[in-house]
Amino acid sequence: MRQEARFIFTLIAIVMFGSMSMAQRTVTVPESVVAYPQMIVHNAKLVTMDDTSFGLNTPIGNVFQAMAIRDGNIMALGTDAEILAMAGPETDRIDAKGRMVMPGIVDTHTHIHNGELNSWIRKNPQVISDVASNYAVAGETDEELTEAVSAAIREHASTTDRLRWAFIAVGRGGGTGTGAGVGFLANKKYTMAMMDRIAPNHPIILQSHPSYVINSAGIEDIKRLYGAFFSMESAGIDEAGRVRATAPQYSRGLIIDGYFNSRVPELADIVELGLLKNAAVGITTYSSHIMGQRFLDAFNYLARRDRMPIRFGYTHWFGFAAGYSDPALFYKRVGDMAMMGTDFFWHAGVGLGSIDSGPPRFCSTMEASRAIKEMEWCQNAEGSSMYEATRTAIANYQRVLVGHAYADKGVNYFMDAVEAAMEDNPGITLDHIHSLRLSSDHCGFYPSVEQLPRMAKLGMMISCGSAAMTRSYPWIGEDRYPPQYMKRIAPIKTAILAGVMPTYEDESGVSEGVARSYFHSSKAFLTRKNDRGQDVNPDEAIDRNTLMKMMTSWAARFMMKEKVLGTLETGKYADFLVLNGDYFSVPVEEVSDIHPLMTVVNGKIMVLRNEFAQELGREGIGPQITFDNSPRYGAAD
């Protein structure tokens, strides 16, 4: 910045004073006269997070009073006096009133666009009615569920046009996979053949997450929409119609790619609003895979018109989508595209989607009863299309990110494929693998102590969310997984000590203008208490410095954008938050109450809450969401 400014001064001198004496031409001009800041934030506790060192309770870096911003970048940091002296007549001065300012949150796995579309559909149910019907059936026994499902299928087949989809929710699971419908579908109590007999011409999916079953007409309609290059194996569908880990793509993709096929600008409007809502939560950059081809078009629509409120590094999943028969061939024909795109929308790498699902439909080495183990499923075992695609993509210099991993065995298969790719292509060295920052996510029942040295050797990172502490806890017990496996639930501290860098993810989202504070969700890694107030692996509690790095500087490294994101430093993007409280000094129980009063992305105010706007004598900007930290699932029994 200083060299650029001096070059401008020289040009000014040549143009304006060319006929003057040498002494006159060398008169210096203050840099602030040449380029005033467009914004100054002052009277702040400005925490830069510019110490990016790795470890537990490492320093966070410098703290300043003020910051100057121009053209979307940080121009200077310093004392109030130093920075305010740079102000020009048009500089927007923002008095933080002594509050903490921090880098914008970088969320390494959240489905903002899917969440906002779901919210929009709830307000516009006619969209679903154009392409599908939704049903919900209940029952506690296999007989009750069989009768209820059959009745729903008969009703659908007799009252709707053929080729009309039915999504039938079976039983209730409370978000933990423990409902009666999960085992009912996983254990082949209702199969493709049973659906085909009642509804041979209506596409149907039975769903009790994470268990799904599809019928033959459903498979045929997927082929119709996405083309005939479909295989049951690639789609993770067995002879009973059980759809393994990739099932959510169908309900998401069919609506997106069906209804919005001719309505991309409308989808773009929906996405833009969702991004703005999450800016209000404090997210300024996020990563996720894209399910549904029209989402890619909608994001490009926004990016080309400079309408992206926050930044999005997406993973490319289309080689696996909708049961494409040869994803390995797909990615063999695709070169290294990682980081291609704009400052707001770029390709972060190949996304595997799901290598397993949630408990009990995941892929683990944990011991359990035969009935529990029979419900497990590994999507990427050696010889599978996903394994071969991973191997081929890595061997062809592509970055690969696991979009959903819940237990350890699937991650082992992923590392097997990486190491096989290194054998296939001698150009894929260990240094190259380190440069890719390969990753997996969720940390539901992994990493295990046994696999950590291998992950560290490959330079892997893990994106971990506190939601796993709530979802995994009910699966520990004598009739499920033995108590010793509690230690595998999001073992953040152990991973750090083993040399594996974690980041933080939060899939809470904003629903109907209401959200949980991002700090409330992440606080669980400080207290190790889940959403039901249960203590989950308390020895893995981490400190505030470490958690903040997981949300900022380490997350920027995950995104391969650490040169421009994750810290507040001269020359980096001006993405930051003004908080209503001091994260580093309030009692831990009050961390939940912290939220942004202002969110700035690329030097532009995206959200300004009314209460802070009033202090500044301004009008509020952007969504004014309500923060509600009520437990999702109620207290522990």
N, C-alpha and C positions, 0 to 999 in steps of 0.2 A: 504494500500500500504506500509506504513512504517513497520507494523508488519511482512508482507510477506518478505520485504527486509531484516529485521533483522534475520528472520529465515534462509534465504539463506546465510547470513554472517556466522551464527553459523555452518552450514553444511560445508562451505568452511574451516572454522577454524579447524573443526574436521578432515577433510580429509587431509589438507595440513600440519597442525601443531600438529597432535595428539601426536607425540613423544616429543614435546617441553614442556617447563615448563608451569605451570598454568598462569604465568604472560604473557608469549608469546602468549598463546591461547586466551587471552582476548583483544589482540590488536584490536582496532576498524578500520574498513575500510570504507571510504566514500561510501555512497549509490550509488552515480553516477558511481562509478567504476563497480558495479555489474550489473546495468541495465541502459545503456545510453538511453536517449530518441531517438526514431526513427525520430521525427520531432520536431522542435521548431519554433513557430511563435513569432516574437518579434517586437519591435518598433511599437506597435499597441495600439489602444484604444479598449481594449478587454472588451466588455460589457457582463457580465456573465448572467444577468437576473435571478440571484439566489435569489432575493427577490420575492417569488411567492404569496405574500399576495393578497387578493381579495378585490377589490373596485375600485373606480375611482381615477386616478392619484396617485396611490400608488408607493412607491420607486421601482427602477428596480434592486437594488443590487450593487455588487462590480464592480469596473473597474480596470483592471490590464494592465500591459504593455506586458506581455509575457506568453506563455503557452507551456508546454512540453507534448508530446504525445508518448505513447508506446502501442503496441499491440491493437490498435483501441480505446484506452481509454485515458482520460486526466490524466496525471501523476502528474502535478503540475502547479500552477499559481503563478505569482509573478512579480517582477521587471525584467527588462532586465538583470541586473547584476546577479540576483539570478538564473534565468532560463538558461541563456547562460553558466553559470558556470557548468551546468549539462551536457553540450554537449560532445559527444564522437566523435571519428574520422569519424564515418559513419552517424552522425546526419544530417538530412536535415534541414538547417536553412533557414527560409523564412522571409524576411524583409517586413513587411506590409507597410512600408513607412508612418507610422503615421495614417493609415486608421482604420476605425471602423471594428471590428470583432464581430460577433454575433452568437448565436446558429442557427443551420439550421432551416428553416421554417418547421413547422408541419401543413400540410393542412388537415383539418378534413372532407373535401368532395370535391373530384375532380376525374374526369373520365379519368385519364391519358392514361390507356390502350385502352379504347374505342376511344379516340381522335387520338391516334397514328395509330390504325387500320383504322380509317376513312381516315387519311392522306395517308396511304399505298394504300388503295383501289382507291383513286383518281388517284394515279400514276399507278395503275394496274387494270384498269376498266374491264379487261377480267375476273377477279375473280367474279364480280357481274354478268357478262354475262353468267357465268357457272351455276348460280343458280336463277337469277332473272333479270327482266327488270325494269328500272326506267323511269317514265313519269312525266311530269309537265304540268298541265293545268291551264288556267286562265279564269277569268270572274268576272263581278261585280254583276250580278243579279243571282237569283236562276235558271232562265231559261238558262242563258249562261253557268253556271257551270254544270247544268244537261247535257246539250248537249255535253260539252267538256269532261266530265267524261265518258259518254256513248261511245263517239267516241274512247277514249283511251282504254276502255275495249274491244270494238269490234276489234280494231286493234290488241291488245294483243292476244285475243282468236283466231283470224284468222291467225296470223303469227307465233305463237310460239307453241311448244309442250305442251301438257297437263301436269299438275303438275308443270309448270314453274310459279314462283312467279312474280307478278307485284306490285311494290310500286309506287302509283300514288299520287304525291303532288298536292293538290287542293288549288289554290289561293295563295296569298302571305300575310304573317303576320308580317314581320319585327321583329320577335323574341319576340313580346309582346302579341300574341294571339288575335290581333285585326283585322286580315285579314278577308275577306269575307268568306273564306273557313271554318273558325272555327265554326261560327254559322250555316253555311250550313250543315255541318256534324253533329254538336251537336243537331240540331233541326230536325233530321231525314228527311232531304230533299233528301238524297240518302241513301238507306238501303241495307241490306244484300239481301233481296228478289230481288231488282232491279238488283244487280250484278249477282245473281244466274241465272236470266233469260237470261242474255247475255253470261255469262262465267261459266257454271256449273262445269267445270273440271279444271279451272285454279285458283289457290289460289291468292287472291288479297287483298291488304290493301290500303284504301284511307287515306291520312294523311294530316292534316293541324294543326300542333301542337298547342294546346294540344288535338285536336279532331281526332279520328280515327274510321274507319269502316272496318270490315272484312267480307268476304263472307264464305259460307259453305265449299267450297273447301279448303280455308285457314285453317279453323278449323280442317278439316280432315288431312291436311298435318302436322299440329302441332302434332296431335295425332300419326301420323306415325313416326315422328322424335323422339318424347319424350315418347311414350308409350300411352296406351289407358286410363290411369288414369287421365282423364280430365273432368273438369266441367265448364260450362259457367259461373257460379257464381264465382268460384275461379279465373277465368280468367278476371272477370270484364266485361263480354260481355252480352249485353241484346238481346232481341228478334229482334231488328233492326240491330244487328251486331255492335253496337257502342262499341268499346273497350275503357274502361275507362283508368285509370291511368297507366296500365302496358303495353301499346301498344309498346313502344320502344324496349321491349325485343325481339320482333319477328324479326325485321329487323337486330338487333344486333346478336341475338342468332342463327338465321337460317344461316347466313353467317359463323359465327364462328364455329358452331357445324356441319355444312354441309361441307363447303370447307376444313376447317382445321382439320377435323376428323382424317385424315391420315397424317397431316402435322404439328404436334405439335412443332417440333424443329424450323420450319419456323415461326410459330406464336411467339415462344419465342424470336427469333431474332428481330421481329417487336416490341414486348413489351420492350425489353431491350433498344432499341434505343429511344423509347418514354420516358422511365424513365430517360435516360441520358439527353435528351433535357430539361426535367423539373428540373433536377439537375442544369442545366445552369440558370434556372430562380430563383433558390434558395431553391426549395423544397427538403428536405432530408428525409422526412417521409410523407406518406399520407394515407388516409382512403377512401374507396369506397366499393360499392357492386360489385359483379362479375356477369355480365350477359353473359351467354354462358359457358357451362361446360368446353370447351377446354381452356378457359382462366385459369382456376384453374390448369389444367395440364401444361400449359405453364409457369406459375409462379413457380410451383414446379420444373419444369425442370431447370429453372434458379437458384432457391434457392439451389438445390442439387449440383449444379456445381459452387457455389459461384460467380454467375454472376449478382446478384441483385445490380444495381448501387445505389438505394435508398431503403428505408424501406417501407413496405406496410402492414398495418393492415386491412384485408378484412372482410367484413360482409357476412355471409353465407345466401344466398337467395334461395337456390335450393328447399326448401320445398314449395315455392310459385311459382316457375318458370313454365311458359307454362301452366298455369291453372291446376296444380296438384290438384286433387279433395279433398284431405284431408290433408292440411298442419298441422293442429293441431295434427293428428296422427303421421305425420312425425317427428315433434319436440318433441312429447311425448316420442318417442323412441331414442331421442338424448339427451345425458347428457350435463353437463356444459363443453363446449369446449373453452370458452373464454380464450385467451392469449396462447393457444397451438400453437406451431410452432417454428420458428427459430428467431434469432435476426433481420432478414430481412423480414420474411414473416410469419405472424401469424393470427390466427382467432380472430377477435375483438368482435364477437358476432353474433347473429341472425339478419339479415337485412330484414326489412319489404319491401324493395323496395319502392313503392309509395303508400302512404295512400290517396293521391289525386294527381292532376296534377297542371298545371299552370292556371292562370286566362283565361277564366271564368270557367274552368273545375276543380275547387278545392272545398274544403269543409269548408264553413265559416258560422259564425253566423251573418254576416253583412247583413244589410237591402239593398234591391235593388228592381228594377222593377221585375215583374213576369217573363218577358222574360229573364232577366239576371239570376235570381235564378233557372230557369228551366234548365239552362246549367250547374249548379253546380253538383258535384258528390262526394259522400263520399264512399271511398273504404272499410273503416274499421268500419262501424257503428255496434252497438251491434247486435249480431246474425249473422254477416257476417263471412265467413271463416277466414278472416284476423284477426278479433277481437278474434275469438276463438283460433286461432293459437297463438296470442300474449298472451292471458290469459294462455294457456297451457304451452308455453315456459317459461314464468315467474314463473309459479307454479312448474316447473321442474328445477328451479335454473339457468336458462339461461339468459344471458345478451341480451337485445333486443335494437336495434338501428333503428330509422326510417330513411330510405334512401331517402325519399323525402316527405316533408310536406310544403305546401305553405300557408295555412290559419289555423285559430284557432280551428275550430270544429273537424277536424280530430285528432288534438293533444288532445282534450278533450276525444275523444273516446279511444285513446291510453291510457290515464291515467285511464279511466274507466276500461279498461281491466287489467291494472296493479293492481288496487285496488281490482278487482274481484279475481285475482290470490292470493292476500294476504288473502282473505276470504276462498279460496279453500284449501290453505295449510298454517296452523299456523306457519310453519317453515320459511315462507317468511315474515320476520319482516321488519319494517321500516328501521332498521339499515342495513339489507341485501340489501334492495332496494337502499339505499344510496350508498352502496359499488359497485353497478352495474353501476352507473353513466349513467343512461338511457338518451337518447338524441333524439332530432329531429333537422331538419336542414332547411336551406334556408331563413326562417324568412320573407317571402314575404308579408303576412298580419297577422302576429302574432309575438310574444305573445301579447294577449290583456291584459289590466290591470287586468281584472277580473280573468284570469286564472293564473297569475303569482304566487300568494300565494300557489296555489296547486302545481305548478311545483317546487317551492322552497321546499315545504314540502317533495316531493318525491326525492329531490336532483338531479333533471334533469339538463342537460346542453343543450345548443343550439349552433349549428354550423351555422353561418350567413355569407352571402356573399353580397357584394355591388351590384352585378348584379340585385338583387331584387329591388333596387331603380329605375333602368331603366325599368324593366319589369312591376313593379306594378303601376308606376306613371300614365300611360295612362288609367288605370281603375278607376281613381278618376274623377268624373264629374257627373253632374246632370242626364245624361242618363245612368250612370253605377253605381258606388258606391258613396254615398254622401261624401262631403269633410271631415267630421269628421273622416273618416277612414284613412286619411293620417297618423294619429298618430300610426297606426298599422304597417306601413312599416318599418321593421327592427329597432324596438325601443331598441337599444342596451343599452343606458344609463338607461332607465327605468328598463330594466331587471336586470342590475347590482344592482341598488338601491333596487330591490325587492329580491335580494339574488340568482339570477339565473346566473350562469357563462356562458358567451358566448365564442366562438372561431371563428376564421376567416377561410373562405373557398373561393376558387377562381377557377372557372371552365373555365377560359380563355384558358389555354392550349397553346401549341406551334404548329403553323400551317406553314408548308413549311419553317421551319427554322426562323420564325418570331414570336415574342411574345410581349405582353405588359409587362412592368415591374410589378412585383408583388406589388411593393410599389405604383405604379400608381393606381392599382385597389383598394388596401386597403385604399388609401388616401381618398376615398369617405366617409369613416366613420369619418374622421377628418373634412371634409368640408361640408358633406351632400349634395354634388352636384353629380347628376347622370351623365351617359355617354352623355346626351344631354345638360348638364350644368344647369339643372333645380334644384332648391332647394327642397329637399325632407325631410320633417320632421326635420328642422334644429335644433330644441331643443335637438335632440338626438345625437348631435356631441360629440365625445369623445376625449380624449387627447392621445398624442403619447405613453406614458407609457402603457396605457391600451391597445391600439391597438397592441403594440409589445408583450404584454403578451398573447393576443388572438392568436398570430401567433407562440408562443414559449411555455412558461411554462404552460399556461392554456390548450393549445392544447395537450401538453404531458399528462396532467391529463385526458383529454377526451380519449386519446389513452390507458389510464391505464398504462403508461410507464414513469411516472414522476420520478421514481428512476434512470432512465438511459438516459432520453431525456429531451429536452426543456430548459436546462440551461447548462452553462459551469462550471462544478465543478469537483473536483478530483474524479476519479473513474467512471465518466459517459462516455457515448459514445463520441468520438471525431468527432462530426458532427457540422460543423461551416461554416460560410461564411466570406469572406473578401469583403467589399463593396467599391464601387467607391466614396461614399460620406458618410457624417455623418447624419444618419437619425434623430438624436435627435437635431441637431443644424442648419441644413439648413432651409431656409424659407419654409413654408408649400407648396408653389407653386413649389418648387424644389424637393420635396419628390418624385414626379413622375419620376425624372431622375435617381434615385438610383437603382442600380442593382449589382449583385455579380460579382466580378472580379475573384473569386476563390471559388469553392465549394468543401468541404472535407467531406467525409462520412466514418466513422469508421477509421479515420486516413489516408485515402487514397484520393489523389487528383482525383476527378472525372471530374472536369472542371477547366481549367485555361485559361482565355481569353488571346488572343494574345497580347493585349496592356500591360497587367500586366506581362505576360511572358517575353516580351521584356525588361521591367524594371529589371526583375530578371536575365536576361541573359539566358533564357530557351526557349524551344519550347512550344507552346500552347498545351492544352490537352482537348479533348472532343469537343462537338458541339459548334461552334462559332455562336450562334444565333444573329439575329438582333432584337433590341428592338424598337418597334414602338407603341407609345401611342396615335395614331390617334383615334378619336371617332369612335365607331362602327356604330352608328346610325345617325351621323350628329348632328348639333345644334338643339336646340329647335325651334319650329315654332314660 
